[in-house]
Amino acid sequence: MVTTLAVGLVIHGLVPSMGWAPAFALGAIVSPPDAVAATSIAQRLGLPRRAVTVLEGESLVNNATALVALRFAVAAALTRVFSLGDAVVTLSVVAAGGVILGLAVGLAAAWLLRRLTDPYSSATGRRGSCPRRLGCWAAAPGRYFSSC
């Protein structure tokens, strides 16, 4: 969120004719870090798998935060109205919903993987990583949660 604000401030400073809302929308678009690049670098450095997993999760949280910031920046640009209170409530709901949905999908995937005869089969990937992410991704939009 700090990077989004910083980019918005710099963009507005460089292009004063651009309003604050479009400047912050641009900040929300360019500020989230690339999760794939971070994961690749962490693995090359030989970080433990748990640390890489934490970095991947942190990237998802950053992406979700940026999506909420983008939503409010675009809404503010279109309506010329912004409510910090509404933004905080929406971010809290999205974050809580993402955690709950992520836990539910993770528990369901763990339950399913325990019942497989070969948990390392090519159908499930590395301990079901791909199916878990796909399940989260498929369930999240219909429930208003950005990611899990």
PLY file of the C-alpha trace (Angstrom):
ply
format ascii 1.0
element vertex 148
property float x
property float y
property float z
element edge 147
property int vertex1
property int vertex2
end_header
0.00 0.00 0.00
2.91 2.33 0.74
4.28 1.77 -2.78
0.86 2.48 -4.28
0.70 5.77 -2.40
4.29 6.68 -3.29
3.76 5.97 -7.00
0.52 7.98 -6.92
2.31 10.94 -5.34
5.19 10.79 -7.83
2.89 10.44 -10.85
0.74 13.36 -9.70
3.90 15.39 -9.12
5.26 14.59 -12.59
1.91 15.07 -14.34
0.01 17.70 -12.32
-2.86 17.72 -14.82
-3.59 14.09 -13.87
-6.02 13.94 -10.99
-5.23 12.21 -7.72
-7.56 9.26 -8.36
-6.03 8.28 -11.74
-2.54 8.72 -10.28
-3.36 6.34 -7.42
-5.03 3.92 -9.86
-1.79 3.80 -11.81
0.09 3.30 -8.54
-2.15 0.35 -7.67
-1.51 -1.20 -11.08
2.30 -0.96 -11.05
3.11 -1.41 -7.35
2.46 -5.11 -6.57
5.66 -7.17 -6.75
5.96 -10.09 -9.17
5.40 -13.26 -7.14
7.04 -15.50 -9.75
10.23 -13.42 -9.80
10.41 -13.34 -5.99
9.89 -17.10 -5.79
12.52 -17.76 -8.45
15.12 -15.59 -6.70
14.34 -17.10 -3.30
14.76 -20.63 -4.66
18.06 -19.71 -6.36
19.31 -18.36 -3.05
18.46 -21.70 -1.48
15.91 -20.36 1.00
13.97 -23.04 2.86
10.69 -24.11 1.22
8.68 -22.65 4.14
10.26 -19.22 3.63
9.45 -19.35 -0.09
5.85 -20.27 0.75
5.59 -17.29 3.09
6.95 -15.00 0.35
4.39 -16.38 -2.11
1.58 -15.77 0.39
2.80 -12.25 1.05
2.73 -11.58 -2.69
-0.89 -12.70 -2.85
-1.79 -10.34 -0.01
-0.04 -7.48 -1.84
-1.94 -8.30 -5.03
-5.28 -8.40 -3.20
-4.53 -5.07 -1.53
-3.61 -3.53 -4.88
-6.85 -4.79 -6.44
-8.90 -3.17 -3.67
-6.89 0.06 -4.01
-7.45 0.02 -7.77
-11.17 -0.52 -7.31
-11.46 2.48 -4.99
-9.21 4.68 -7.16
-11.29 3.95 -10.26
-14.53 4.52 -8.32
-13.16 7.82 -7.01
-12.13 8.87 -10.52
-15.57 8.09 -11.92
-17.70 9.47 -9.08
-15.36 12.09 -7.61
-16.20 10.61 -4.17
-13.87 8.68 -1.86
-14.55 7.29 1.59
-11.55 6.10 3.60
-13.90 4.30 6.00
-15.51 2.32 3.16
-12.08 1.47 1.78
-10.87 0.17 5.16
-14.03 -1.92 5.68
-13.83 -3.37 2.17
-10.14 -4.22 2.55
-10.88 -5.91 5.90
-13.74 -7.97 4.44
-11.67 -9.03 1.43
-8.71 -9.96 3.64
-10.82 -11.94 6.12
-12.73 -13.64 3.31
-9.52 -14.56 1.52
-8.09 -16.10 4.69
-11.28 -18.07 5.39
-11.60 -19.24 1.79
-7.89 -20.13 1.65
-8.16 -22.19 4.83
-11.27 -23.98 3.56
-9.70 -24.85 0.21
-6.42 -25.84 1.91
-8.19 -28.14 4.37
-10.26 -29.71 1.59
-7.12 -30.26 -0.51
-5.26 -31.77 2.46
-8.19 -34.10 3.11
-8.25 -35.15 -0.54
-4.48 -35.62 -0.75
-4.49 -37.90 2.30
-6.88 -40.19 0.45
-4.82 -40.44 -2.74
-2.68 -43.53 -3.14
0.14 -41.56 -4.78
0.21 -37.98 -3.46
3.12 -37.09 -5.76
1.38 -38.11 -8.96
1.56 -35.80 -11.96
-2.18 -35.13 -11.64
-1.73 -33.27 -8.36
1.65 -31.62 -8.85
3.86 -30.98 -5.84
1.54 -32.12 -3.03
-1.48 -30.64 -4.79
-0.21 -27.09 -5.12
-1.83 -26.48 -8.49
-5.29 -27.90 -7.63
-5.35 -25.92 -4.35
-4.56 -22.67 -6.14
-7.03 -23.41 -8.90
-9.75 -24.19 -6.35
-9.08 -20.92 -4.53
-8.99 -18.93 -7.73
-12.24 -20.46 -8.98
-14.09 -19.91 -5.70
-12.87 -16.39 -4.86
-14.47 -14.09 -7.47
-18.00 -15.32 -6.89
-17.60 -14.58 -3.22
-15.98 -11.15 -3.66
-12.60 -12.23 -2.30
-9.56 -11.26 -4.33
-7.25 -14.15 -3.60
-6.39 -16.83 -1.10
0 1
1 2
2 3
3 4
4 5
5 6
6 7
7 8
8 9
9 10
10 11
11 12
12 13
13 14
14 15
15 16
16 17
17 18
18 19
19 20
20 21
21 22
22 23
23 24
24 25
25 26
26 27
27 28
28 29
29 30
30 31
31 32
32 33
33 34
34 35
35 36
36 37
37 38
38 39
39 40
40 41
41 42
42 43
43 44
44 45
45 46
46 47
47 48
48 49
49 50
50 51
51 52
52 53
53 54
54 55
55 56
56 57
57 58
58 59
59 60
60 61
61 62
62 63
63 64
64 65
65 66
66 67
67 68
68 69
69 70
70 71
71 72
72 73
73 74
74 75
75 76
76 77
77 78
78 79
79 80
80 81
81 82
82 83
83 84
84 85
85 86
86 87
87 88
88 89
89 90
90 91
91 92
92 93
93 94
94 95
95 96
96 97
97 98
98 99
99 100
100 101
101 102
102 103
103 104
104 105
105 106
106 107
107 108
108 109
109 110
110 111
111 112
112 113
113 114
114 115
115 116
116 117
117 118
118 119
119 120
120 121
121 122
122 123
123 124
124 125
125 126
126 127
127 128
128 129
129 130
130 131
131 132
132 133
133 134
134 135
135 136
136 137
137 138
138 139
139 140
140 141
141 142
142 143
143 144
144 145
145 146
146 147
